[in-house]
C-alpha cells in the first residue's frame, strides 16, 4: 500500500491558558479538528509528540517529504 504524504503539524500540546482566564486543550483541538481535516485532505498527520521512531528530525528530513 502506498504511503500517504506526510503533514507535519507544528502546534502546542496539552492544556494551556489562553490569556483570558480560560484553558485550551490542544490535544482535543488536534484530535477533533486538525487531524480529521488532514486525513480528509488525503494526508498522513504527524504531530511531534506522536512520533515514536526518529523523533522530529525524521519528520523534518527532506527525504521524507512528498512534493
C-alpha positions in Angstrom: 0.0 0.0 0.0 1.3 3.5 -0.9 2.1 5.8 2.0 0.1 9.0 2.2 2.0 12.2 2.0 3.1 13.4 5.4 1.6 16.5 7.0 3.8 17.6 10.0 1.6 19.5 12.4 3.5 22.1 14.5 1.4 23.2 17.4 1.2 23.3 21.2 0.1 20.2 23.0 -1.6 19.6 26.4 -3.6 22.2 28.2 -2.5 25.9 28.0 -4.0 29.1 29.3 -5.5 31.4 26.7 -4.5 34.7 28.4 -8.1 35.5 29.3 -8.6 33.0 32.1 -9.8 30.0 30.1 -7.8 26.9 29.2 -7.4 25.5 25.7 -6.9 21.7 25.4 -4.7 21.5 22.3 -4.8 17.7 22.3 -8.6 17.9 21.8 -8.2 20.6 19.2 -5.8 18.3 17.3 -7.8 15.1 17.7 -11.2 16.6 16.9 -10.4 19.3 14.4 -7.0 19.2 12.8 -6.3 15.5 12.4 -9.6 14.7 10.8 -9.2 17.6 8.4 -5.7 16.5 7.4 -6.9 12.9 6.9 -9.8 14.1 4.8 -7.3 16.0 2.6 -5.6 12.7 1.9 -2.5 13.3 4.1 -1.0 11.4 7.0 -0.9 13.8 10.0 2.0 13.7 12.4 2.5 15.8 15.5 5.9 15.8 17.2 4.6 14.2 20.4 3.2 11.3 18.3 6.5 10.5 16.6 7.9 7.3 18.2 10.9 6.4 16.0 13.2 9.0 14.7 11.8 12.0 16.5 11.3 15.4 15.0 14.5 15.0 12.9 12.8 12.2 10.9 9.8 14.4 10.2 11.9 17.3 9.1 14.2 15.3 6.9 13.5 16.3 3.3 13.9 12.7 2.2 10.6 12.0 4.0 8.7 14.8 2.2 6.4 14.4 -0.8 6.1 17.1 -3.4 
